[in-house]
Amino acid sequence: MEFLELAKKRYSCRSISDKPVEDEKIEKILKAGMLAPTAVNFQPFKIWVVKSAEGVEKIGKITTCTFGAPLFFVVGGLEESAWNRKYDGKNFADVDASIVATHMMLEVEDLGLASTWVANFDAVKIKELFPEMADYNLIAIFPVGYANSDAKPSDRHELSKSRDELVKEL
């Protein structure tokens, strides 16, 4: 699939089947994240795969945005391991983790799976429930699975500001 076709086809799916996702597909999603570029290749991110019944139940305690998924990826950045821009001290942990998450999100779509980028979660509580995440800035949770037959993009999916509003040539 051409990249622009993939980017246009992907949408935030809010109706996911509980059918298990094959291990091979999980590995491809992880590989896509691990291949993502990071500032100075410091790779200051971590990806957590949540698929046990206990883990999925915990995810349900920190967000209502689970959409029936049997599998979740949580992506976070570790500030102390990230590159800092010398001119203003900008730390790139969140930027790098977001690039990783975007690669994963697009691989999910390319594999015929469905997901959405969930930012609406209790970041304090998830760190209590999953102590291994405590040191990271958690930037996304991805519920992942096969779309239900009733799944469809939101009415806003194809809305976009004009090119003139979004792009300025200098």
C-alpha positions as CSV (number, residue, x, y, z in Angstrom):
1,M,0.0,0.0,0.0
2,E,1.3,3.5,-0.8
3,F,2.0,5.5,2.3
4,L,-0.5,8.3,1.6
5,E,-3.2,5.6,1.0
6,L,-2.3,4.1,4.4
7,A,-2.3,7.5,6.1
8,K,-5.7,8.3,4.7
9,K,-7.2,4.9,5.4
10,R,-6.2,4.8,9.0
11,Y,-8.8,6.1,11.5
12,S,-9.4,6.1,15.2
13,C,-11.4,2.9,15.6
14,R,-13.7,2.8,18.7
15,S,-15.3,-0.7,18.1
16,I,-12.8,-3.5,18.4
17,S,-13.4,-7.3,18.6
18,D,-12.0,-9.3,21.5
19,K,-10.5,-11.8,18.9
20,P,-6.9,-12.3,20.0
21,V,-4.2,-10.7,17.9
22,E,-1.6,-13.1,16.5
23,D,1.9,-13.0,18.1
24,E,3.5,-12.5,14.6
25,K,1.4,-9.3,14.2
26,I,2.4,-8.1,17.7
27,E,6.0,-8.6,16.8
28,K,5.7,-6.6,13.6
29,I,4.0,-3.7,15.5
30,L,6.9,-3.8,18.0
31,K,9.5,-3.9,15.3
32,A,7.9,-0.8,13.6
33,G,8.2,1.1,16.9
34,M,11.8,-0.1,17.4
35,L,12.7,1.1,13.9
36,A,11.5,4.6,14.6
37,P,14.0,7.4,14.4
38,T,14.9,9.2,17.7
39,A,17.0,12.2,18.4
40,V,20.7,11.2,18.2
41,N,19.4,7.6,18.2
42,F,19.3,7.7,22.0
43,Q,16.1,5.6,22.0
44,P,14.7,6.9,25.3
45,F,11.4,5.0,25.0
46,K,9.8,1.9,26.3
47,I,6.9,-0.1,24.9
48,W,4.7,-2.2,27.2
49,V,2.6,-5.0,25.8
50,V,-0.5,-5.6,27.9
51,K,-2.5,-8.7,26.9
52,S,-3.0,-10.7,30.0
53,A,-6.5,-10.7,31.5
54,E,-5.1,-9.0,34.6
55,G,-3.3,-6.4,32.6
56,V,-6.3,-5.6,30.4
57,E,-8.5,-5.3,33.6
58,K,-6.0,-2.8,35.0
59,I,-6.1,-0.7,31.8
60,G,-9.9,-0.6,32.2
61,K,-9.3,1.0,35.6
62,I,-7.3,4.0,34.2
63,T,-9.4,4.8,31.0
64,T,-12.8,4.3,29.6
65,C,-11.3,4.2,26.1
66,T,-10.7,0.4,25.8
67,F,-13.2,-0.2,23.0
68,G,-13.3,-3.9,23.7
69,A,-9.7,-4.5,22.7
70,P,-7.9,-7.7,23.8
71,L,-4.4,-6.0,23.5
72,F,-2.9,-2.7,24.5
73,F,0.4,-1.1,23.8
74,V,1.6,1.7,26.2
75,V,4.4,4.0,25.0
76,G,6.5,6.2,27.2
77,G,9.6,8.3,27.1
78,L,12.3,8.6,29.7
79,E,13.6,12.1,30.0
80,E,16.9,11.2,31.6
81,S,17.8,9.1,28.6
82,A,16.8,11.5,25.9
83,W,18.8,14.0,24.0
84,N,18.5,17.7,25.0
85,R,18.8,20.5,22.4
86,K,21.7,22.7,23.5
87,Y,20.2,26.0,22.4
88,D,17.2,25.9,24.7
89,G,17.5,22.6,26.7
90,K,14.4,21.1,25.0
91,N,14.2,17.5,26.0
92,F,13.1,15.1,23.2
93,A,11.8,12.1,25.2
94,D,8.1,12.9,24.4
95,V,8.9,13.7,20.8
96,D,10.8,10.5,20.3
97,A,8.1,8.4,22.1
98,S,5.5,10.1,19.8
99,I,7.4,9.1,16.7
100,V,7.7,5.5,18.0
101,A,3.9,5.5,18.7
102,T,3.1,6.9,15.3
103,H,5.2,4.1,13.6
104,M,3.3,1.5,15.6
105,M,-0.1,3.1,14.8
106,L,0.6,3.0,11.1
107,E,1.8,-0.6,11.3
108,V,-1.4,-1.6,13.1
109,E,-3.4,-0.3,10.1
110,D,-1.1,-1.9,7.6
111,L,-1.6,-5.3,9.2
112,G,-5.4,-5.0,8.9
113,L,-5.9,-4.3,12.6
114,A,-7.6,-1.4,14.3
115,S,-6.7,1.0,17.0
116,T,-6.8,4.6,18.3
117,W,-4.3,6.8,20.1
118,V,-5.6,7.1,23.6
119,A,-4.3,10.1,25.6
120,N,-7.3,10.1,28.0
121,F,-6.0,8.1,30.9
122,D,-5.1,8.5,34.5
123,A,-1.3,8.8,34.3
124,V,-0.9,8.7,38.1
125,K,-3.0,5.6,38.6
126,I,-1.5,3.7,35.7
127,K,1.9,4.1,37.3
128,E,0.5,2.7,40.6
129,L,-1.0,-0.3,38.8
130,F,2.0,-0.8,36.6
131,P,5.0,0.3,38.8
132,E,7.5,-0.5,35.9
133,M,6.1,2.6,34.1
134,A,6.7,5.0,37.0
135,D,9.7,6.8,35.6
136,Y,8.3,7.4,32.2
137,N,6.2,10.1,30.6
138,L,3.4,8.0,29.2
139,I,2.2,9.5,25.9
140,A,-0.1,6.9,24.5
141,I,-2.1,3.8,25.0
142,F,-3.2,1.9,22.0
143,P,-6.1,-0.5,22.2
144,V,-5.5,-3.0,19.3
145,G,-7.5,-5.7,17.7
146,Y,-9.7,-6.5,14.8
147,A,-12.4,-3.9,14.0
148,N,-16.0,-5.0,14.6
149,S,-18.2,-5.0,11.6
150,D,-20.0,-1.8,12.9
151,A,-16.7,0.1,13.2
152,K,-16.4,3.3,11.1
153,P,-14.5,6.6,11.2
154,S,-16.0,9.5,13.0
155,D,-17.8,12.2,11.1
156,R,-14.8,14.4,11.6
157,H,-12.3,11.9,10.1
158,E,-11.9,13.6,6.7
159,L,-12.2,17.2,7.9
160,S,-9.1,19.3,7.6
161,K,-8.2,22.9,7.6
162,S,-7.1,24.3,4.3
163,R,-3.6,24.1,3.0
164,D,-3.3,27.8,3.5
165,E,-4.2,27.5,7.2
166,L,-1.7,24.6,7.8
167,V,1.2,25.4,5.5
168,K,3.3,28.6,5.2
169,E,6.0,28.7,2.6
170,L,8.9,30.9,3.5
